Every structure is written in structure tokens, then in C-alpha cells.
Amino acid sequence: METVRLTTAQAIVRWLMAQRVVMDDGIEAPLFPGVFAIFGHGNVTCLGHALEEVRDEFPTWRGQNEQGMALAGAAYAKATKARQIMVATSSVGPGATNMVTAAGMAMANRLPLLLLSGDTFVSRVPDPVLQQVEHVGAPSTTVNDAFRSVVNFWDRVTDPAQIVQSLPAALTTMLDPSTRGPAFLGLPQDVQAMAYDYPVRFFEPVVNEVPRPRADSSELVAAAEVIRNARKPLLIAGGGIHYSVAEATLAEFAEHHNVPVVETVAGKSSLLGDDPHYVGPIGVTGCEAANNLAAEADVVISVGCRLQDFVTGSWTVFQNEDTTIVGVNTTRFDAIKHRSLPVVGDARESLRELSELLGDHRAADAWSARAAEEKAGFRAYLDSIGLVGPEAESTPHPDEPLTYAKVVRTVNDLAGAGDVCLAAAGGFPGEVNNGWWAKGIGTFDCEYGFSCMGYETAGGWGAAMAYGPGGGAEREGEVFVFVGDGSYLMMNSDLYSSVLAGHKMIVIVCDNGGFAVINRLQTGQGGRPFNNLLVDARLAPAHGGEVVEVDFTAHAASMGCGAESVDSVAGLRAAVDRARASDRTYVITMKVDAYSWTEGGSFWQVGVPEVSNLQSVRDARAEMDKGTADQRVGW
């Protein structure tokens, strides 16, 4: 057997470079298109050296924060519909633990991401080493064990030969739709440096394809029978629609069988906003139109959806006691939730096979007409709170400040079919989920599986890389990132990363004076404003109890971005034009009202104290108890 002598680190890099993948358009591309790296003593001398040797063939991108670069990697995977996998590498200790949050985000969203962290020495001779956290009674435990709960594959490489099995096993986990998620390999410093005679065939190019598991025929027949007998069917499009590249099949299914479609946050832009069968977003961050239909539906076809509480309204949106849920998912764990009738298989193929079994069956025209009426009412409401068109030419009245709804609607009005909307956490999920109407398929990314503040700028960098020239999802258009002041302050350094790397995005920063949406939750459940808005936080007496304002425009400009501040819709429209013309990341900042929100949505269960000195809290608890009475339990 022919062999080649390499260090463990060199072998890992060579194997990653040998992996290819068939993209959804049939074109072959690198499965691992690059590496995000911040080097330290745990990875620079071996893995860093191996990456430097191939720097021209295998790009290494320098991050500013380990969490941010790993979040960028997850966003890249999402943009390529999980067809390509980015690698993120850190040193030992805090560099590794910084990536744990990003791993949790990737796992919650079922996104592939390969994490390689340095580790302590297997020999233990130099212990305790710099940044090592010692565990009395468990000497083999390191901070890398913290990844176990937030990845789908975990291994520590303790021998050079081990990667011959570990790397393919990790890859299978990341590519298989039923197990897809992040994978982690801990790389002890002495093992990275060890040489081994690896089989040459281990590094031969391999063309991988994402598998499309087919559902069992009996499950399909049972599901088709239930759908055929439905009077008011409703289809929920989840993120699995995108990962299956099933958007066109979904549109055909809805049209052929006359079924209204609502979307989750992850599934948004599965259909165009003006598609006649699209109604709107469902759940807590959804709209009354979708939730009203869900309350009446007798069959709910959940496709590629985890049925998270923000989708189900903590299991209160399905009010028809005779409702049957058909769970179409690659993972049986998701397909059977809440006694759903499972169809365990790929979304695209399952919809096609269900359609064949249904033949020419169509839902009643009265039901689709009802859906259209609900959608029209919802659109009219959005028109009433969004300021666009000729009205936008005037500066807002002092009593009518900019709002999230106006900002989102304005940018959406200016967007083209290739422009992408990206957001996360805070107040923006509800606003973009309602106010952004897709003009292109697969043009929306709001990270709400983990609700990770700070994803916005980091994810925007990864998305801009994927959608930009040479990226795995290259397209014409801009990446519009919506971020609040709270998330911006949490993580913003990848603005600089995007400038350094040349991956342009347009960032809309809305300053509402703190964590305004959590203030809304706090006061909405009877609490007093406390520690969320800056005016309600403990402030330094030296400043006279006044909030110290952050100049977000100057801050962004200091990192090399184009930047400006606006105070009106007309100003925002003009700034977007200038941002499009810019050759680098452009940041537009503005003050927005902290108390104006798009209304709608559904009940959401949170913990409200059973005992309180505040009557408002006791009242909120009574309302919460009343709401939970409508929960679907054991149907």
C-alpha cells in the first residue's frame, strides 16, 4: 500500500481539500471552501503551518473573534443550503470556548460546521499548560468537553491514525439530513505534530452528494389519505424546504392541490411574497392571518419544520381539536412530534410522492378564498404602519419617529429579487418576518433557532462571502443586515473582517436605546422596566444619571466601513442608494422608537411568577394560566 508521511495536521488539511460536493445546480465544487482561523499556541505551529503551505489553494480567513468566525461559517452553510461546510479553528482555552455558542447556534439550526480546536497534550508531561483548566479526578477532561452538548459529532484525536476513521465519520454526520449539524475535533498539541504514514488513497478526491432519503410507502399512503379527506388543509414551510431545494416543488404542490402555505422563520422565502397561495408567517412572530387559518385547519402538513414554540404559539395556534399534523421531515424525532403522522423523508421527494398519490385532488375553493382574504387584511395592516412611496419624501413628524416596521418596509420596497435579508434575535425577527416580503426565493436568513444576538454582523460576513464572487451561492444582489444597538454592541468586529476580506454587506443599525424587545416582554408580563433599556439601567453618577450615547456611525467608520446616519425614511432611501454604489461594507445608522412594534402573533408561554408584590404581575400570571388552557397536549 502506497503511503505518504505527514503530520496529523497536514493530513487533516489534505483530506479536507480532497472532498468535493455536487451543488444543487449539478456543478461540482469544494465541499470545504475555506477555513476561518484565529491562531494561538494550540493551533498555530502545526495546523496553522499546514494551512499556510496551501494558502493559495485553500483559503484561510482571519476572524476577529472565535464566536463570530464560527457564526460566519454557519451562515455560509445556510446560504449554500448545507451543501458546503466551512471550517473554524481556534487555539485552546478561551479560543475554544468562544466557539461553543456558535456550535449551539449551528446545532439548533441543523447546520453543518466543522470545528477544530487545539487541546492539551495527550502525554500530559508539560501539564498544566497555558490556558488549561484542570479537573481534579478527571485529568482527561479539558474545556473542549464543553462542546459535547452542542455538536452532533465529537471526538478527540489521540493518535495520528485515528483521523482515517474520525474525519469520514464526522463528514457523514454533517452531510446526512437526519443527523446534520456541527462536528467537533479536539486536536492535542503533541498529536498535531506527530508524523504518520498515511495511505495515499485516503487523500484521493471524493465527490460527495447530499442524500435524499425516501419515505416509507405506507407512511405516504396514510398521509395522502388524511390530506385527501381534509376540508381545511394548511401547509407549514420550514427550513427543510430550503435545505432540500424543494421551493419549486412546494409551489407546484400548493398550486396543484390548492393548499394555503404559511412559513416559519427558517422557511421564509420558500415562496415569493406575492405567490397566490402564500399567506404569511405563522406563530409568535407571525401574523393573525396565518394564525387564524392555523386555528381552523383540520390537517396541518408540516414540512421540514421542528415545530418550535414560536411556530406553534407554545402549542396553542392549532385550536381545532380534530386537527391532524402530518410531519414531513428527514428526522423521525421531528416527524412524530405531538403525535404527528410521520412521513420520514426528503422534503422535495416526499412532496412529489404525496402529490402523485393525491392525483388531481384539490382543497375547496372556499378555503383558499378565505386564505386570500386573510392575507389581504394582513397586507393592508402592513401598509398602514409602513411608510413607503411618495409619503417617504417628508421628514417624519417629531411625534412620529422611525420604527422598525418603517425601516424594514422601506428597504424591502427598494430591494431587488437578488437582495438578501439577514437578521437575528431581539426585536427584528418579528419585524422582518412580517414586513419583509420575499422578491426572490431563498433570500432570507433570520437566525431564530438559537436566537443568537451577535449573529447579525458575523452571519452577514459569512453570507456575503457565500453570495459574493466565487462563493458557493454566488448571486447578484446585496446582503442587507438588520441589527439593533444591543446586538451591535455584543458583536460587531466582523464589520472589520468583511472590509479586510472584501465581502461587502449593507448593515442597517437601529438604535432603540437598549434591549427594547425584552423590555417589552418584561413590562408586558407585569414587571417594571429594569435593566433592559439604557435609561432603566444603573448609570454612573459622574454622568449625571444620563445615558452616554454611542456614535455607531463613527464606530463603523473607524473599522473601514462606509457609514452615515439618517433620521427619516427619505434619508434612508437615499442612503441605500449610496450603500449600493459603495465598494465595501456600508453601515446606515438611525434612531428608532423603542415602543412601536408590529402587532399580531400568538400566545407564547414564559415563566411568570405565581407570587408577586405587584398586582400587574399577578394579573399577568392569571392571563398566562388562561392562555395555557388552549395548549395542544396529548391530542
N, C-alpha and C positions, 0 to 999 in steps of 0.2 A: 504494500500500500504506500503510495507516494505521500510524503509528509512535508510540512514546512514549519520551521521553528520560529515561533512568535511569542511575544509576551501575551498574557491574558488580555491586557488592554488592547494590544494591536489586533488580536484575534476577534475581539468583540467588534471593533470598528470595521474590520474587513468583512465580517459576516453581515453587519448592518448594510454595508454598501452593496452586497451581493443580492439583497432582497428587492424584487420588483413587484409591481402590482398592476392589475388591469383596472383602469378607471372606468367610471360609468359610461363614458363615451367610447369604450373599447380600446383606448390608447394606453400603451404600456408606459409606466412612469416609475421612478424610485419609490419604494414603499416607505423608506425613511428619507425624507427630503433634506434633513439637516438636523443640527443639534443646537439647542440653547445651552449656554455654559457660563457659569461663574466658577472660576478656578480657585482652589485653595490647596493647602498642603496634602489633602486627602485625595485629590484627583489631578493636580496639575502636572506632576512629574511623570506619570505613566499614561493615564487616559488623555491628558492634555497633550502629551508628546505624540501619542498615536494620532490624535486628531490633527495636530499641526502638520504631520507628514502627508496628509491627504487634504489639506485645507482648500486646494483648488477644485477638487472633485466632490468633496463632501463638506458643504458649508457649515461653519460654526458661527453662531450669532451670539454676541456678547450681551447678556442681560444686565440689569442694574439691581435686581432683587430676585432671589431664587423663586419666591412665590409667583412674582409677576411673569418670569420667563416660562414657568411651567403652565400658568394660566394661558399664556400666549400659545403654547403648544397645544393645549386642549381646544382653543378657538380655531387653530389651524385645522385640527382634525374635524371639527364641526363643519367648517367651510368646505372641506373636501368630502363631506358625507361619510366620514370614518373610513375613507379609502386610503388615506395616508396617515402616518404616525410620526409625530415629532419626538425627539429625544431631549430630555433635560437632565443635565448633570450638575451636581454640587459637590462640595467638599464634605467633610464630616461635621458633626455637631450642629450648630445653628444653621449652617447652609442646608443641611438635610432637613431639619425640622421646619425650615421656612417653606419647604415644598409640600408638607403634609396637607395644608389647606387646599392647595391646588389639586392634590391627589383626591381629596374628598369631593371637590367640585367635579372632577372627571368621572369619578365613580358614580356620583348621584345622577349625572347626565349620560352615563353609559358611553363614555368617550375613550378611545384608545390613546394612551400616552405612556411612553417608556421612560422611567425614572432610574437614573444611575447615580448612586451616592457613594462617596468614599466611606470607608469604615475603619475601625481599629484593626490592629494586627492579629491575624489568626494565631501567630506564635505566642502572643502576649508578653514577649520578652521585654519590650520597652514600656509596657503599661505602668501607670496610666499616661496616655499620650495627650497632647494638646487637644482640647475640646471633648475629651472622653468623659462621659457620665458613667461613673462606676455603680454597679449594682451588687451590694453585698449579698452573697449567697447565690447569685446568678451571673457569673463572670462572662458568659457568652452573650448576655443581653447588652445591646447598645441602643442609642437613640433611633437607629434605623428600624428597630422593632415597632416604633410608633406608626410605621406605615401599614402594619398588618391589618388594621381595621378600615383602611381607606383605599385598598387596592384589591384587584381580583386575582393577582398573581404576586407572590412574594417569595424571594429566595435570596440567600447569601452565598456568594461564590467562595468556597473554602478550598478549592483545588482548581488548577487551570483546566483540567479535563472536563470539569463539571459543565462548562458553558455549552458543550456539544449537545447536551440534553436540555439545559435550562433555557437557552435562547429560543429554540423552536417551540418549547412548551409555553413560554411567555407570549410568543407571537401568535400561537393558536388561540390563546385566551383573548388576546386583543382583537383578533380578526373575526372570531366566531360571534355572530349576532346574539347568541344565547348567553355568552359569557363576557361580551365586550366591555372593556373598561381599562383602567390603568394597570400597568405591571411595574414591579419594582425589583431591582437587583442591587444588593449591597456588595460593594467591592472593597474588601480589606486591602490596605495599602501594600502589604507584602505579597499578596496573591496577584494584584495587578501587575507587579513587576516580574513575577515568575515566568520563565520560558517553558514551552511545551511543544512537542512535535505533533502538530495538528494535521489531520487528514486533509489533503488538498481539496478533496471533493466537498468538504464542509463549506468551502467558500465559492463553490460553483454558483452561478446566477440561478435564482429560483423565481419564477413568475407566479405570484400568489393571486388568488381571486377570493373575494368575499363570498362565502357560501350563501345559498338561498334555500333554507330548509323548507320542505313542503309539508303542509298539514295532513294529518290522517284523514282519509276519505270519510270515515264515519263522523268525524267532527265537522267536516264541511257540510255533509248532508244534514246533520242536525241543525247547524246554524242556518243553512238555507231555508229549512222548513220554518224555523222561527221567524226569519225575516219575511218570508212569503206571507205569513199569517198576521203580520204586524199591520195595524191601522195607522200608527204614527211613528214610523222609524226615524231615528236620528243617528248620524254618524259623527263620532268624535275623531278628528285627525290629530294624532300625537306625533312626537318627534320621530317615531319609527317610520313614518311616511317618507321623511327626508332621507334617512339612512338606507332605506330600501329603494330610493329613487322611484317612488311609487306615485309621484304627484300627477302625472298624466293618467295613470290608471285610476286614481281616485276621482279625477274629473270625469272620466268616462263612466265610472260606476255610478256617480251621483246623477249624471245626465241620463243614463240609460234606465236607471231604476227610480228616478225622481225622488231622491233622498236628500233632505237638507243636511248640510255639513257645518259643524262648529269646530273650532280649533282650540288646542291647548297653547300655552306659551311656546312650548318646544315645537309644536306642529304648525305654528303660524307661518303664513306664506306658502302653505301646501296648495292653496287655491289663490287665485287673484282676488283682490277685494271686490271687484265688480262681477265676479262669477255669479250667475243667477242662483246657484244652489248654495252659495256661501252665505251664512247668516251673521257670524261674528264670533268673538271669543267667549268661552264658557267659564263659569266658576267665579271665584272670589275677585279676581282681577278681570273678569269678563263683563258681559253686558246683560241687561234684562232680556233682550231679545233671545239670546241663546239659552239663558236660564229658564225663561218662560217655556220654551219648547222642551227643554230637558224635564221640566216638571210634569209635562203631559205625555211624553214619549212612552210607548209601551215596549219598544225594543231599542236599545242603545248599542250601536256597533262601535266598540272602542278599538281603534286600530293604532297599534304602536304607542300605546299610552300606559303610563304607570298608575293612572288613577290616583294621583296625589291629591292632598286635601284642598289645594287651591283650584283643582279641576272639579272636584265633587262637592265643593262647599262643605267640607268635613262630612260628606255623605248625606247632604240634605237637599241637593238640587233635583234628585230623582224622586219626585213626590207620588208618582203613580205606583201603587202597591203591586200592580201586576207587571211592572217593568221587568224585562229580562235583559241582562247585559251579555252581549257576545264579545268575548275578549280575544281579539286577533293580535297575537304577539309571538315573537320568536322565543320568548322565555315563558315557560309554563307558570313560573312563580307569578308573573304579571297577568297571564291569561286567565287564571282562575280566581282572581281577587273578588271578594264579596260574592261568592257563588256564581261567578260569571260562567257562561257556557264557553268552553275554551276552543279556540282554533289556533293551535300552536304551529306557526309557520311564518314565512316571509310575508311582509305586508303586500307587496306587489303581486306575488303569485297567489296569495290567498284571496285577494280581491278579484283577481281574474277567474279563479276557480269558483268562487262564490257566484260571480256574475253568470258563468256558464250554467250553473245549477239553477239559477233564478230565471234564466231564459229571458223572456220579454216582460216579466213581471215588473210593474211599476206601482209605487205608492200612490195613494189617492191625490188627485189634483187639489182637493180642498186643503190637504195638509201642506203641500208645497206653497199654496197661495197664502196660507197662514204664516208660513216661514218668511215669505217675501214681505208681507205686511209688517211683521215684527222687525225685519231688517230695515225697512223704510223708516219706521219710527225711530230706530236707533240712529240711523244716519242723520235724520232731522235734528235729533238731540245734539249730535256731534257738531253739526253746522251751527247750532245756536251758541256753543261755547268756544268754537274755534274761529279765530279771526284771520280770514284769508281774502284774496282778491282785492277789489278796489278799496274795501274798508281798511286794508292794511296800510294805506298810504298816509294815514294820520297817526300822529304820536298818541299813545294811549292817554286817556284822562288820568289825572293823579289818583283818582279813586278806583281806577281800573288797571292795575299793574299787569305785567306779563304773567302768564300762568303756564304750567306745564302743558296744558291742553293746547294753548295757542302756539307755543313753541313747536310742539310735535306736529300739529296740523300744518303750520307754515312750512316746515322743512319737508313734510310729506307732499305738500302741494307742489314744491319745487323739484321733488325727486323724479328721476327717470327710472325706466324699467331695470337698469343695471345697478342702481344705487342700493346699498345695504344699510339697514338699521341695526345698531347694536347697543344693548343696554344691559343692566343687571341691578338687582336688589333695590332697596329704598323705594322711593315713590314712582320711579319711572316704569317699572313693569306694568302697573295698571294703566298708565298713560299711553305708552307705546302699544300695548296690547289692544287698546281700544282705538286710539287715534291714528295709528299708522296702518293705512290700507295698502296692502301689497300691490305694487305695479309689476313686479317680476316674481317668478317662482324661486323659492329658496333665498330670499333676500332679507331675512330677519333672524337675528340672534339675540335673545334676551335670556341671560343665564338666570334661571329661577329654580333649577333643580336643587341647587345648594344655596341659592340666594346670596352669592358671594360678593360683598362690597369690595371694590377694587378690581373686579374683573374687567371693568369697562375699558380703561386705557390699555391694560395688558392684553385683553382679548382683542381690542381694536388693532393692536400691533400685529397679533397673530393672524387676524382676519385680513388685514391689509397685505400681509406677506403672501397669504394663500390666494387672494383675489388679484394681486398685482402681477406685473410682467414676470413670467417664468414660474408663477405659483401653481400649485396643483389644482386650483379652482379659478384660474385666470378669467377675468370678465371685464367688460367696460363699465365704468361707474366708480362712485366714491363710497367709502365706508364712513357712514355718519355715526359717531359715537355720542350717545346721550348720557351725561353723568351729572349727579348732584354734587354740591360742595362737600358733603360728608364723605362720599366715596372718593372724590378727587383728593381730599386731604389724606385719606387712608393709603392710597397708592396712585402715584402719578408719574413715577420716574421712567415709565416706558414711553412717555411722550419723547423723552430724550433718546430712548432706544430706537424709536421709529425714525427720528431725524438722522441719527447716526447711520442706520441701516438703509435709509431711503425708502421706507414703506409709509406712504402718505395716508393719513386719515383726517377727517374733519370732525373735531370734537366740540360738542355743544355743552358748555358748563352752565348749569342753572343753580344759582346761589339763592337758597331759601332760608339761610340762617341756621343751618344745623341739620339734625336728623328729623326733618319735619314730618315724615310719614309715621315715624314711631311716636312722635308727639301726638299725632292724630289717633293712633291706636291707644296710647296712654290715656288721653282725655276722653276718647270715645268709650272707654271701659270704666269711666267714672273717676279716674285718677286726676290729680292736679298736675299741671305742667312742671316737669322736673328733669333737668339734666339732658334734655334732648335738643331743644332749640338753644342756641348760644345765650340768648337773653335769660334763659332759665337755669344756666349753669353757674357754678361758683366762679366768680370773676375777681381778678386781682384788685385790691383797694387802690393800688398805685394808679390804676387807670380810671379811677372814679366810678367803678362799677359799670363802665361802658365796655361794649364788645370791641375788641381790636379787629378791624376789618382786614381781610386777606385780599390782596390785589392779585387775583387769579390771572389777569391778563399779563401783568409784569412777570409773574412767576413762569407762565408758559413761554413767554418771550425769552426768558433767561435760559431756557433749555433749547433754544434754537428754533422754536415754532413761530410761524406767523401767528399773530394774536391781536384781537381787538375786542372792545366791549360795546354792547348795543343796549338800547333801552326801549325799543319799540319793535313791532312786527315789521314795519318798513325798514328799519335799520337791520334787522335780522335777514330779511330777504336780500338786501344789498350786500351784506357780509358773506352770505352763502355764495353769491356770485364771485366775490373776491377770493373766497376759500377755494372754489373750483379752479380758479386761474393760478393758484399758488403751486409751486413745485415741491412743497414739503407739507408736513403736518400743520394744520391750521386750527387754532383754538378760538372759539367765539364765546365770550362770557356775558352773562346778564343776571340781573336780579329778578327773581320771580316770587310770586305770592306764596307764603308758607301755609295758607289755609284753604286754597282753592284746589279742588280735586274733581276729576271726572267721576260722576256718580254711577251707580249700578252695582254689579257684582252680586254676591250671595252671602249667606251666613258663613262665618268662619269661627271655629271653636278655638279659643285660647283660654289659658288659666286665669280666672277672675276670683279674687278672694271670697271665701264663704263668710268670713268675718271681717268687718272693717268699721272704723270710726266714721267713715264718710258715707252719708246716705246715698251719694251718687254711685259709689262702688257697690253698695248693697243692691241698688236698683239695677246696675249693670249685671250683677250676678243673677238676678231674677230673670233678666232678658236672655242671658246666656243659657240658663236652665230651660227656658221656654224654647229657645232655638234647638237645643239638643233633642228635644222631644220629636223633632222631624227627621232625625237621623235614620238612615237605612242600616239596620242591624239584623243580620241573620235572615235576610229575605231569601 
